[in-house]
Amino acid sequence: MPRRRRPPRAGALSELQPLKIAAQIATLQLLYYAAALVLFLFTALVAGTPFGAGLILGWDRVRGDTTQGWVMAFVWILDGGLCMAIAIVALIARSKLVPDFAITIHALHLLITTIYSGSVPRSTMWWLAMAASSGLCIAVGMWGCRYRELQPVFFGGGRILGNNAPPPAAATNNTNTTVSSIEDGDDGGRGAGDEEMVLGRQKGRKDEYEMGEMRR
């Protein structure tokens, strides 16, 4: 007898679409360089230094022996660590996928920088900046995605997910009405039982009186 194949998990086909993942990676990579363009352009205008593609795609200016090198390292950490974490939370919104996308973004940046410069980056400051950027992106992104996943979801006027969720007003009213009905029913039953008991005692006394009269 041929072995039956287990049906795929709900949502598995949509979660593992290669084109969807590739589109998400491309979108995040474009946002990465767009944020870098804005940040480095602003830094160059404030510092009064010439702006060029080498500021974004190069690695030789990220150095630890100059103030400009430290500023560029800080800008890379701000771009890849904070800006990309916000983008991942907004586009991906799944904590278990944050490390994969964060590392992929920085790995693609390393590949593009190597192709643009013609050599693998040899600046220790550049590597430290990329490592700090990746770690910050993973930490902030996972925290943001978990915070978003734990937010309550409202459906039909009531909260169905989330901690300390108060019950809907309709359910509370129905519960109170049911409890009140049960209590009223108990009280009515007890009243009817007491009345029957009193009538039984009166009837018994009447029968005893009639039997006494007959004996006389």
Helices and strands as residue ranges (DSSP letters): H 12-15, H 18-47, H 54-57, H 67-77, I 78-83, H 84-91, G 95-97, H 98-117, H 124-149, E 154-155, E 158-159, H 169-215
